[in-house]
Amino acid sequence: MKSITMKRLALLLVALLITVSLSAWDVGGYLDNTTGLARAPVGTAGAVSLVQSTTVAAWLNHSFGSWNLDAQGNYTYTPTIPVLVDLDRLILSGVFPAEAGGARSLGFQVGRLQFSDTTGYVLNHSLDGLKLDIGWAASSFSAGVGTTALLQKPTSAIVMSRLDVLSLSDGTVLFAPPRLIATVEFQTLGLVAGQDLTLGAVVQEDLRPEAQLTPEFQTAFDPAGGGVMDTQYLSLMLSGGLVQGLFHRTYYTINTGRTLTYRSDADSITGSSYQYTPILGHLAGLELSYFLPQALNSRIRVGGQFSTGDADANDYYDGNTNVLSSAFVPISAGAFSDVFTLQPGNSSHLAISYSLRPLSGIGLDILQTELSSVSYFRSTGGGPVSEGAVDAIAAGAYIGTDIDLKIVAQLFSDLRLVLAGGLFLPNGTVMTAGNENVNYQFTLQGVLRF
């Protein structure tokens, strides 16, 4: 009898331990579906296509002492890639008091993390690596290092060179081009008149093996060849309030590095040869946000960005033909509008948007609308840009204007619907054949969290 009682007690203890252990884990997920139609100028000469993407994701979060584990994986279906299972993040992090060192906190992260530069327009991508953060009363310092070598190719938006482009169509390549990326950033709050000053640096090194590279001083042109693309970035940003309700973000980045160039060479038997050429590019931008809470929680945004190009380039990727490459080279691609967008590098844009919550006047905060417009230009007045729909030979700075309308309905805390529509009005004189007409994209997105 005593033995049976002890067994029951042991089983009860085990069940209690399992219940306590499971309760310490926070788990969940979401279903995200986007469906629509698009006629977009992206290499298909304006063909109409179905927009279809479905993602099912699961996440978990668990804290133990000063440490925390955060992970999320997903399955995504698209018509072009029916099966794609990926790890979005896997982060082991810890935050510790650091009074002994004169700081307030010391943070540490390791795993698959999100890395970003000071502006967000050079680098904004997940990498496998680690980060260190130190916080003081009115300033902070962070440093990190990561690699792209284990990222799946379809989920990587890091395309910097001709070899990167060629790897996209190579079915034998499963992972993203291997790169090592390091970031450092120092920020001080309220330095002068409530303005925050941020200084950051990013170093990116191409780890592609030498056997895949075109040798320097090779005299014959190889359309499938290319070299390493090593880059460095130094950024300065000032941000904060100007007057009540009006905020700004002003930034500048200088880009250095090297790229392989096929250029004139008097000592070559062909008159040209491959040589590594220095990069010296620039990126600058200004963003203004004006909040009007009394007018249906309205927000007006105005911004502009300029990035240098290379007047002698014959291609956006590794297209320099002279002794200096002056085109700005970002690490990861970004999107400024829905239908058409350009990466920095021989591109500039002017943007304006207006958003409001139309039902906030009756106490409902479930609906938000935003109307935005982005006009795109070529910084050098011509030449190649990141989108092949623009004719590199045709002269003209103005490319076109993208106009987008977005309606977001947060019906419940776990259900969000987004109706988006956009038109791209191109300057037909600078577009390639088939892309001179108006392009569009209309989508309905539903996100259900559980």
C-alpha positions as CSV (number, residue, x, y, z in Angstrom):
1,M,0.0,0.0,0.0
2,K,2.8,2.3,0.9
3,S,4.6,1.5,-2.4
4,I,1.5,2.4,-4.4
5,T,1.1,5.7,-2.5
6,M,4.8,6.6,-3.2
7,K,4.3,5.8,-6.9
8,R,1.3,8.0,-7.1
9,L,3.1,10.8,-5.3
10,A,6.1,10.4,-7.7
11,L,3.7,10.6,-10.7
12,L,2.0,13.6,-9.3
13,L,5.4,15.3,-8.8
14,V,6.5,14.5,-12.4
15,A,3.2,15.9,-13.7
16,L,3.6,19.0,-11.7
17,L,7.1,19.5,-12.9
18,I,6.0,19.1,-16.6
19,T,3.2,21.5,-16.1
20,V,5.5,24.2,-14.5
21,S,8.1,23.6,-17.2
22,L,5.5,24.0,-20.0
23,S,4.0,27.1,-18.4
24,A,7.4,28.8,-18.6
25,W,7.4,28.5,-22.4
26,D,5.5,31.0,-24.4
27,V,4.5,29.5,-27.7
28,G,2.4,30.7,-30.7
29,G,2.3,31.3,-34.4
30,Y,0.6,33.1,-37.2
31,L,-0.8,32.5,-40.7
32,D,-0.1,35.1,-43.3
33,N,-1.6,35.1,-46.8
34,T,-1.2,37.7,-49.5
35,T,-3.2,37.4,-52.8
36,G,-3.5,39.8,-55.7
37,L,-2.6,40.8,-59.2
38,A,0.3,42.8,-60.5
39,R,1.6,44.2,-63.8
40,A,5.1,45.1,-62.7
41,P,8.2,46.1,-64.7
42,V,10.5,43.5,-63.3
43,G,12.2,41.6,-66.2
44,T,8.8,40.4,-67.6
45,A,8.1,43.3,-70.0
46,G,5.1,44.3,-68.0
47,A,3.3,40.9,-68.0
48,V,0.3,40.4,-65.7
49,S,1.0,37.9,-62.9
50,L,-0.7,36.5,-59.8
51,V,0.7,37.6,-56.5
52,Q,0.4,34.7,-54.1
53,S,2.3,34.0,-50.9
54,T,1.3,32.0,-47.8
55,T,3.4,31.7,-44.7
56,V,2.7,29.5,-41.6
57,A,5.1,30.4,-38.7
58,A,5.6,29.0,-35.2
59,W,7.5,30.7,-32.5
60,L,8.5,30.1,-28.9
61,N,10.0,32.2,-26.1
62,H,11.5,31.1,-22.8
63,S,13.2,33.0,-20.0
64,F,15.5,31.5,-17.4
65,G,17.2,33.8,-15.0
66,S,18.9,36.6,-16.9
67,W,18.8,34.7,-20.2
68,N,16.1,34.4,-22.8
69,L,15.5,32.1,-25.8
70,D,13.5,33.4,-28.8
71,A,13.0,31.3,-31.9
72,Q,10.7,31.3,-35.0
73,G,10.5,29.1,-38.0
74,N,8.2,29.2,-41.0
75,Y,6.9,27.4,-44.0
76,T,6.2,29.6,-47.1
77,Y,4.4,28.8,-50.3
78,T,4.8,30.8,-53.5
79,P,4.1,29.8,-57.1
80,T,7.9,30.0,-57.9
81,I,9.0,28.2,-54.7
82,P,6.3,25.8,-53.5
83,V,8.2,24.5,-50.6
84,L,10.4,26.7,-48.4
85,V,11.1,26.0,-44.8
86,D,13.3,28.5,-43.0
87,L,14.5,29.6,-39.6
88,D,13.6,33.3,-39.1
89,R,15.4,33.7,-35.9
90,L,17.1,31.8,-33.1
91,I,18.3,34.1,-30.4
92,L,19.9,33.4,-27.0
93,S,20.1,36.7,-25.2
94,G,21.0,38.0,-21.8
95,V,20.9,41.4,-20.1
96,F,23.0,42.0,-17.0
97,P,23.6,44.9,-14.7
98,A,27.0,46.6,-15.3
99,E,27.3,49.3,-12.6
100,A,30.8,48.1,-11.8
101,G,32.0,49.2,-15.2
102,G,30.2,52.5,-15.1
103,A,27.4,51.4,-17.4
104,R,23.8,50.6,-16.6
105,S,23.4,47.4,-18.6
106,L,25.3,44.9,-20.6
107,G,23.5,42.9,-23.3
108,F,24.5,39.9,-25.3
109,Q,22.9,38.1,-28.2
110,V,24.0,35.0,-30.2
111,G,22.3,33.1,-33.0
112,R,20.3,34.2,-36.0
113,L,19.8,37.9,-35.4
114,Q,18.6,41.0,-37.3
115,F,21.5,43.3,-38.2
116,S,21.1,46.9,-39.3
117,D,23.3,49.9,-39.9
118,T,22.7,53.4,-38.6
119,T,20.5,54.5,-41.5
120,G,18.8,51.2,-42.2
121,Y,19.5,51.7,-46.0
122,V,22.9,50.0,-46.1
123,L,22.1,46.9,-44.2
124,N,18.9,45.5,-42.8
125,H,19.0,41.7,-42.8
126,S,19.2,38.6,-40.6
127,L,22.7,37.1,-40.1
128,D,24.1,34.3,-38.0
129,G,26.4,35.8,-35.4
130,L,26.6,37.7,-32.1
131,K,26.0,41.2,-30.7
132,L,27.1,43.1,-27.7
133,D,25.3,46.1,-26.3
134,I,26.4,48.5,-23.5
135,G,24.1,51.1,-22.2
136,W,24.8,54.2,-20.1
137,A,22.5,56.9,-18.8
138,A,22.4,59.0,-22.1
139,S,24.4,56.9,-24.5
140,S,24.9,53.4,-25.8
141,F,27.4,51.3,-27.8
142,S,26.8,48.2,-29.8
143,A,29.0,45.9,-31.8
144,G,28.2,42.7,-33.8
145,V,29.6,40.3,-36.3
146,G,27.7,37.8,-38.5
147,T,27.8,35.8,-41.7
148,T,25.5,35.0,-44.6
149,A,27.0,31.6,-45.3
150,L,24.1,29.6,-43.8
151,L,21.2,31.7,-45.1
152,Q,19.0,30.0,-47.7
153,K,19.4,31.6,-51.1
154,P,15.6,32.4,-51.6
155,T,15.4,34.2,-48.3
156,S,18.6,36.3,-48.8
157,A,18.2,39.9,-50.2
158,I,22.0,40.5,-50.2
159,V,23.0,40.8,-53.9
160,M,26.0,43.0,-54.4
161,S,28.0,41.7,-57.4
162,R,27.7,40.0,-60.8
163,L,28.6,36.7,-59.2
164,D,25.7,37.2,-56.7
165,V,23.3,37.7,-59.6
166,L,24.5,34.6,-61.4
167,S,24.2,32.5,-58.3
168,L,20.4,33.3,-58.2
169,S,19.8,31.2,-61.4
170,D,22.3,28.4,-60.4
171,G,20.2,25.5,-59.2
172,T,23.2,23.9,-57.6
173,V,23.7,26.8,-55.2
174,L,21.6,26.4,-52.0
175,F,22.9,29.1,-49.7
176,A,23.5,32.8,-50.0
177,P,26.9,34.0,-51.1
178,P,29.3,33.8,-48.1
179,R,30.0,37.2,-46.6
180,L,31.3,38.3,-43.2
181,I,29.7,41.5,-41.9
182,A,30.7,43.5,-38.8
183,T,28.9,46.5,-37.3
184,V,29.7,49.1,-34.6
185,E,27.5,52.0,-33.4
186,F,27.7,54.7,-30.8
187,Q,24.7,56.8,-29.9
188,T,24.3,59.7,-27.6
189,L,20.9,61.0,-26.6
190,G,19.9,64.7,-26.3
191,L,23.3,66.0,-27.2
192,V,22.2,69.5,-28.3
193,A,18.6,70.9,-28.2
194,G,17.2,67.4,-27.7
195,Q,18.9,65.9,-30.8
196,D,20.3,62.4,-30.8
197,L,23.6,61.8,-32.6
198,T,24.5,58.4,-33.9
199,L,27.8,57.3,-35.5
200,G,28.1,53.9,-37.0
201,A,30.4,51.7,-39.2
202,V,29.9,48.6,-41.2
203,V,32.6,46.4,-42.8
204,Q,31.6,43.7,-45.3
205,E,34.1,41.1,-46.6
206,D,33.3,38.8,-49.6
207,L,34.3,35.2,-48.6
208,R,33.8,33.6,-52.0
209,P,36.6,31.1,-52.7
210,E,39.4,32.1,-55.2
211,A,38.5,29.3,-57.5
212,Q,35.2,31.1,-58.3
213,L,36.8,34.4,-59.1
214,T,38.1,35.9,-62.3
215,P,41.9,36.4,-61.9
216,E,43.1,40.0,-61.7
217,F,44.9,41.1,-64.9
218,Q,43.1,38.5,-67.1
219,T,42.9,40.1,-70.5
220,A,39.9,38.3,-72.0
221,F,36.4,39.5,-71.1
222,D,34.3,36.9,-69.3
223,P,30.5,37.8,-69.1
224,A,30.1,35.1,-66.4
225,G,33.1,36.3,-64.4
226,G,33.5,38.6,-61.5
227,G,35.6,39.2,-58.4
228,V,35.2,39.9,-54.7
229,M,33.2,42.9,-53.6
230,D,34.6,44.2,-50.3
231,T,33.0,47.3,-48.8
232,Q,33.1,49.6,-45.8
233,Y,30.6,52.3,-44.6
234,L,30.8,55.1,-42.1
235,S,27.5,56.8,-41.2
236,L,26.5,59.9,-39.2
237,M,22.9,60.6,-38.3
238,L,21.2,63.4,-36.4
239,S,17.6,62.8,-35.3
240,G,15.0,64.3,-32.9
241,G,12.3,66.9,-32.6
242,L,12.4,70.3,-34.2
243,V,9.1,71.8,-33.0
244,Q,6.1,70.3,-31.3
245,G,4.9,67.4,-33.4
246,L,7.7,67.7,-36.0
247,F,10.6,65.2,-36.1
248,H,13.5,64.7,-38.4
249,R,16.1,62.1,-39.4
250,T,19.1,63.4,-41.3
251,Y,21.9,61.0,-42.3
252,Y,25.0,60.7,-44.4
253,T,27.1,57.6,-45.4
254,I,30.4,57.3,-47.1
255,N,31.1,54.0,-48.9
256,T,34.6,52.7,-49.7
257,G,35.8,49.4,-50.9
258,R,37.0,47.6,-54.0
259,T,35.4,46.0,-57.1
260,L,36.8,44.1,-60.0
261,T,36.8,46.3,-63.2
262,Y,37.4,45.4,-66.8
263,R,39.1,48.5,-68.0
264,S,41.6,49.9,-70.4
265,D,45.2,48.6,-70.1
266,A,47.9,49.7,-72.5
267,D,50.1,46.7,-71.5
268,S,47.3,44.1,-72.3
269,I,47.2,42.3,-75.7
270,T,43.5,43.0,-75.9
271,G,43.8,46.6,-74.7
272,S,41.9,45.8,-71.5
273,S,42.3,43.7,-68.4
274,Y,40.6,43.0,-65.1
275,Q,41.9,45.1,-62.2
276,Y,40.6,45.9,-58.7
277,T,39.3,49.4,-58.5
278,P,38.6,51.5,-55.4
279,I,35.0,52.4,-54.5
280,L,34.1,55.9,-53.2
281,G,30.3,56.4,-53.0
282,H,28.0,58.6,-51.0
283,L,24.4,58.4,-49.6
284,A,22.5,61.2,-48.0
285,G,18.9,61.6,-46.9
286,L,16.4,63.7,-44.9
287,E,13.1,62.5,-43.5
288,L,10.5,64.7,-41.8
289,S,7.5,63.4,-39.8
290,Y,4.7,65.7,-38.6
291,F,2.1,64.3,-36.2
292,L,-1.4,65.8,-35.8
293,P,-3.1,63.7,-33.1
294,Q,-6.0,66.1,-32.9
295,A,-6.8,65.5,-36.6
296,L,-7.8,61.8,-36.6
297,N,-4.2,60.9,-35.5
298,S,-2.9,62.1,-38.8
299,R,0.8,61.8,-39.8
300,I,2.5,63.6,-42.7
301,R,5.9,62.3,-43.9
302,V,8.2,64.0,-46.4
303,G,11.6,62.7,-47.4
304,G,14.3,62.5,-50.0
305,Q,17.4,60.4,-50.6
306,F,20.4,60.8,-52.9
307,S,23.0,58.2,-53.7
308,T,25.9,58.6,-56.1
309,G,26.2,56.7,-59.4
310,D,29.0,56.0,-61.9
311,A,28.8,57.9,-65.2
312,D,31.0,55.4,-67.0
313,A,29.4,52.2,-65.7
314,N,27.8,49.8,-68.2
315,D,26.0,47.7,-65.6
316,Y,24.6,48.1,-62.1
317,Y,26.7,45.1,-60.8
318,D,30.4,45.3,-61.4
319,G,29.8,47.7,-64.3
320,N,32.6,50.2,-63.6
321,T,35.0,50.8,-66.5
322,N,37.3,53.4,-65.1
323,V,40.0,53.9,-62.4
324,L,37.5,54.8,-59.7
325,S,34.0,53.4,-59.0
326,S,31.8,56.2,-57.6
327,A,28.5,54.3,-57.4
328,F,27.2,53.7,-53.9
329,V,26.9,49.9,-53.2
330,P,24.3,48.8,-50.5
331,I,24.6,45.4,-48.8
332,S,20.9,44.5,-48.7
333,A,18.1,45.6,-50.9
334,G,15.3,47.8,-49.5
335,A,11.9,48.8,-50.8
336,F,10.6,52.4,-50.8
337,S,7.2,51.7,-52.6
338,D,5.0,48.8,-53.5
339,V,5.0,48.5,-57.3
340,F,8.4,49.9,-58.3
341,T,11.5,50.6,-56.3
342,L,15.2,51.2,-56.7
343,Q,18.1,50.3,-54.5
344,P,20.6,53.1,-53.6
345,G,23.3,53.4,-56.3
346,N,22.8,55.9,-59.1
347,S,19.3,56.5,-57.7
348,S,17.5,59.3,-55.9
349,H,13.9,59.7,-54.8
350,L,11.4,62.2,-53.3
351,A,8.6,60.7,-51.1
352,I,5.5,62.1,-49.4
353,S,2.8,60.2,-47.5
354,Y,-0.3,61.0,-45.4
355,S,-1.9,58.6,-43.0
356,L,-4.8,58.9,-40.6
357,R,-7.1,56.8,-38.4
358,P,-10.6,57.7,-39.8
359,L,-12.6,56.1,-36.9
360,S,-10.5,57.6,-34.1
361,G,-13.0,60.4,-33.8
362,I,-15.6,58.0,-32.5
363,G,-13.2,56.2,-30.2
364,L,-12.4,53.3,-32.6
365,D,-8.7,52.7,-33.4
366,I,-9.1,49.7,-35.7
367,L,-8.6,51.4,-39.1
368,Q,-5.6,53.2,-40.6
369,T,-5.2,54.5,-44.1
370,E,-2.1,55.8,-45.9
371,L,-1.6,57.5,-49.2
372,S,2.0,57.7,-50.4
373,S,3.9,58.8,-53.5
374,V,7.6,58.2,-54.4
375,S,9.2,59.8,-57.5
376,Y,12.5,58.1,-58.7
377,F,15.4,59.6,-60.5
378,R,18.8,58.6,-61.8
379,S,21.5,60.5,-60.0
380,T,23.8,60.8,-63.0
381,G,21.0,61.6,-65.4
382,G,21.4,58.2,-67.1
383,G,23.1,54.8,-66.9
384,P,22.2,51.6,-65.2
385,V,20.2,51.2,-62.0
386,S,19.1,48.2,-59.9
387,E,15.9,47.6,-62.0
388,G,16.5,46.2,-65.5
389,A,13.2,47.8,-66.7
390,V,15.1,51.1,-67.0
391,D,17.1,51.4,-70.2
392,A,20.7,52.1,-69.3
393,I,21.4,53.6,-72.7
394,A,18.5,56.1,-72.8
395,A,19.2,59.5,-71.4
396,G,17.0,61.1,-68.8
397,A,17.1,61.5,-65.0
398,Y,13.4,61.1,-64.2
399,I,12.2,57.5,-64.1
400,G,8.7,57.6,-62.8
401,T,6.4,58.0,-59.8
402,D,4.8,55.2,-57.7
403,I,1.5,56.0,-56.0
404,D,0.2,53.7,-53.3
405,L,-2.9,53.4,-51.1
406,K,-3.0,51.1,-48.1
407,I,-5.9,50.4,-45.7
408,V,-5.1,48.4,-42.5
409,A,-7.9,47.0,-40.5
410,Q,-7.0,45.6,-37.0
411,L,-10.4,43.9,-36.5
412,F,-9.3,41.9,-33.5
413,S,-6.0,41.7,-31.5
414,D,-5.1,38.6,-33.4
415,L,-6.5,39.4,-36.9
416,R,-5.3,42.1,-39.3
417,L,-6.3,42.7,-42.9
418,V,-4.3,44.9,-45.3
419,L,-5.8,46.1,-48.6
420,A,-3.1,47.7,-50.8
421,G,-3.2,49.1,-54.3
422,G,-0.5,50.9,-56.2
423,L,0.2,52.4,-59.6
424,F,3.6,53.1,-61.2
425,L,3.6,55.9,-63.8
426,P,6.8,55.5,-65.8
427,N,8.7,58.0,-67.9
428,G,8.3,55.9,-71.1
429,T,11.3,57.4,-72.8
430,V,13.7,55.8,-70.3
431,M,12.1,52.4,-70.0
432,T,12.9,49.2,-71.9
433,A,10.5,47.8,-74.5
434,G,7.2,46.6,-73.0
435,N,7.7,48.6,-69.8
436,E,6.5,52.0,-71.1
437,N,2.9,51.7,-69.9
438,V,1.4,52.1,-66.4
439,N,2.0,49.3,-64.1
440,Y,0.0,48.3,-61.0
441,Q,-0.3,45.9,-58.0
442,F,-3.4,45.2,-55.9
443,T,-3.2,42.8,-53.0
444,L,-5.2,41.7,-49.9
445,Q,-3.2,40.4,-47.0
446,G,-4.6,38.6,-44.0
447,V,-2.6,37.8,-40.8
448,L,-4.1,35.6,-38.1
449,R,-2.1,35.1,-34.9
450,F,-2.6,32.2,-32.6
